[in-house]
């Protein structure tokens, strides 16, 4: 799921500190929730093992980009020097592989670097200037001193009666029901205020 637009019936809960968020996420995972996303003002490495993020396909794509860049750069040299305009210079072979090594290496690095650069932008969905969860009242404090967890409404374990009560029992300052991606903000989100 990783920061996609939230379907109708999803829940977001605000926590006061990182320890409460980590404990809540671990408890939610132990109860069987799988569609969980966290928002915090700092990285929380202890959540990586708990949330079990899937491995990125970007390294494999970078490798393929490097191989393609090397093959294309070798083909360009071969086409120019062997096929299109061969020269017999001092009896040297027309297909001089050793002369093609350095430009081929540079083409490999260029191909891998281009795939890594643009692939990272694609994987992170950049530039993204707005997300529906940004409209939640008080969500801007997720960059300062508040910690949020969102639970997908499509999760098999999620329910309108169960999930908000479980989030409150885990110490949430408040729980908000998201009505959908297009109106998850102040107008669309229904606040279920939960005292600590």
C-alpha positions as CSV (number, residue, x, y, z in Angstrom):
1,X,0.0,0.0,0.0
2,X,2.8,2.4,1.0
3,X,1.1,5.9,1.0
4,X,-1.5,5.3,-1.7
5,X,-4.8,7.1,-1.6
6,X,-6.9,5.7,1.1
7,X,-10.2,3.9,0.3
8,X,-13.5,4.8,2.0
9,X,-13.7,3.3,5.5
10,X,-10.0,3.7,6.3
11,X,-8.9,4.9,9.7
12,X,-6.1,7.3,10.9
13,X,-5.0,7.7,14.5
14,X,-2.8,10.3,16.1
15,X,-0.2,9.4,18.7
16,X,1.8,11.6,21.0
17,X,5.2,10.0,20.8
18,X,7.2,7.5,18.9
19,X,7.1,4.7,21.5
20,X,3.3,4.8,21.5
21,X,3.3,4.6,17.7
22,X,5.7,1.7,17.6
23,X,3.8,-0.2,20.3
24,X,0.5,0.4,18.4
25,X,1.8,-0.8,15.1
26,X,3.3,-3.9,16.7
27,X,0.0,-4.6,18.4
28,X,-2.0,-4.0,15.2
29,X,0.3,-6.4,13.2
30,X,-0.1,-9.0,16.0
31,X,-3.9,-8.7,15.7
32,X,-3.7,-9.4,11.9
33,X,-3.8,-6.0,10.3
34,X,-1.8,-5.8,7.1
35,X,-2.8,-2.5,5.4
36,X,-0.9,-0.2,7.7
37,X,1.0,3.1,6.9
38,X,2.8,5.3,9.4
39,X,3.7,9.0,9.3
40,X,6.3,10.5,11.6
41,X,8.6,13.5,11.9
42,X,11.7,11.2,11.9
43,X,12.6,7.8,10.6
44,X,11.7,4.9,12.9
45,X,13.9,2.0,11.9
46,X,12.3,-0.3,14.5
47,X,9.1,-0.2,12.3
48,X,10.8,-1.6,9.2
49,X,10.9,-5.2,10.5
50,X,7.4,-4.8,12.0
51,X,5.8,-3.6,8.8
52,X,7.8,-6.0,6.6
53,X,8.1,-3.8,3.5
54,X,8.6,-5.6,0.3
55,X,11.9,-5.4,-1.5
56,X,12.3,-2.7,-4.1
57,X,12.6,-3.8,-7.8
58,X,14.8,-0.8,-8.5
59,X,18.2,-2.5,-8.1
60,X,17.2,-5.1,-10.7
61,X,16.0,-2.3,-13.1
62,X,19.3,-0.4,-12.6
63,X,21.2,-3.6,-13.5
64,X,19.1,-4.0,-16.6
65,X,19.6,-0.3,-17.5
66,X,23.4,-0.7,-17.1
67,X,23.5,-3.8,-19.3
68,X,21.3,-2.1,-21.9
69,X,23.5,1.0,-21.8
70,X,26.6,-1.1,-22.3
71,X,25.1,-3.0,-25.2
72,X,23.9,0.2,-26.9
73,X,27.2,1.9,-26.6
74,X,29.1,-1.1,-27.9
75,X,26.6,-1.4,-30.8
76,X,27.1,2.2,-31.7
77,X,30.9,1.8,-31.9
78,X,30.6,-1.5,-33.8
79,X,28.2,0.0,-36.3
80,X,30.3,3.1,-36.9
81,X,33.7,1.4,-37.0
82,X,32.9,-2.1,-38.5
83,X,29.8,-1.8,-40.6
84,X,29.2,1.8,-41.7
85,X,32.8,3.1,-42.2
86,X,35.5,0.5,-41.8
87,X,39.1,1.7,-42.0
88,X,42.2,-0.5,-42.6
89,X,44.8,1.2,-40.5
90,X,48.1,-0.6,-40.4
91,X,46.6,-4.0,-40.7
92,X,44.7,-3.6,-37.4
93,X,41.4,-5.5,-37.0
94,X,38.3,-3.5,-37.9
95,X,36.4,-4.9,-34.8
96,X,38.9,-3.7,-32.1
97,X,37.2,-4.9,-29.0
98,X,39.9,-3.5,-26.7
99,X,39.4,0.0,-28.1
100,X,35.7,-0.3,-27.3
101,X,36.0,-1.2,-23.7
102,X,36.2,2.2,-22.1
103,X,33.3,3.8,-24.0
104,X,31.3,0.7,-23.3
105,X,32.0,0.9,-19.6
106,X,30.9,4.6,-19.7
107,X,27.7,3.7,-21.5
108,X,27.0,1.0,-18.8
109,X,27.4,3.6,-16.0
110,X,25.3,6.2,-17.9
111,X,22.5,3.7,-18.5
112,X,22.5,2.5,-14.9
113,X,22.6,6.1,-13.6
114,X,19.7,7.3,-15.7
115,X,17.5,4.3,-14.7
116,X,18.4,4.9,-11.0
117,X,17.6,8.6,-11.2
118,X,14.3,8.4,-13.1
119,X,13.4,5.1,-11.5
120,X,13.6,6.6,-8.0
121,X,11.4,9.5,-9.0
122,X,8.9,7.0,-10.4
123,X,9.0,4.7,-7.3
124,X,8.6,7.6,-4.9
125,X,5.8,9.1,-7.2
126,X,7.6,12.4,-7.3
127,X,6.9,15.2,-7.6
128,X,3.8,14.8,-5.3
129,X,2.7,18.1,-4.0
130,X,-0.5,17.0,-2.3
131,X,-1.9,13.8,-0.8
132,X,-5.5,13.4,0.5
133,X,-4.2,12.6,4.1
134,X,-2.6,16.1,4.2
135,X,-6.1,17.6,4.7
136,X,-6.7,15.9,8.0
137,X,-7.1,18.5,10.7
138,X,-3.8,18.6,12.7
139,X,-1.9,16.3,10.3
140,X,0.7,19.0,9.6
141,X,2.1,18.2,13.1
142,X,3.3,14.9,11.7
143,X,6.3,16.8,10.5
144,X,6.9,18.3,14.0
145,X,5.9,16.3,17.0
146,X,2.9,14.0,16.2
147,X,2.9,10.4,15.0
148,X,0.1,9.0,12.8
149,X,-0.9,5.5,11.8
150,X,-3.4,4.7,9.0
151,X,-5.3,1.4,8.6
152,X,-6.8,0.6,5.2
153,X,-10.5,0.1,5.1
154,X,-9.9,-2.8,2.6
155,X,-8.0,-4.7,5.3
156,X,-9.8,-8.0,6.1
157,X,-9.5,-7.2,9.8
158,X,-10.7,-3.6,9.7
159,X,-14.2,-2.8,10.7
160,X,-16.2,0.4,11.6
161,X,-17.0,-1.0,15.1
162,X,-13.7,-2.7,15.9
163,X,-10.8,-0.7,14.5
164,X,-11.5,2.7,16.1
165,X,-12.0,1.1,19.5
166,X,-8.7,-0.9,19.1
167,X,-6.8,2.3,18.1
168,X,-8.2,4.2,21.1
169,X,-7.3,1.3,23.4
170,X,-3.7,1.5,22.1
171,X,-3.4,5.1,23.3
172,X,-4.5,7.1,20.2
173,X,-5.1,10.8,21.0
174,X,-7.9,10.7,18.3
175,X,-9.1,8.5,15.6
176,X,-10.4,9.8,12.2
177,X,-12.4,7.9,9.7
178,X,-11.4,8.6,6.1
179,X,-14.3,8.8,3.7
180,X,-12.2,8.2,0.6
181,X,-9.3,9.6,-1.4
182,X,-11.2,12.5,-2.9
183,X,-12.6,13.9,0.3
184,X,-10.4,12.6,3.1
185,X,-9.8,16.1,4.5
186,X,-11.5,18.2,7.0
187,X,-14.8,18.1,5.2
188,X,-14.8,14.4,4.4
189,X,-13.1,12.9,7.4
190,X,-15.3,12.2,10.4
191,X,-13.5,12.8,13.7
192,X,-14.0,10.2,16.3
193,X,-12.3,12.0,19.2
194,X,-10.7,9.6,21.6
195,X,-9.4,10.8,24.9
196,X,-6.2,9.2,26.1
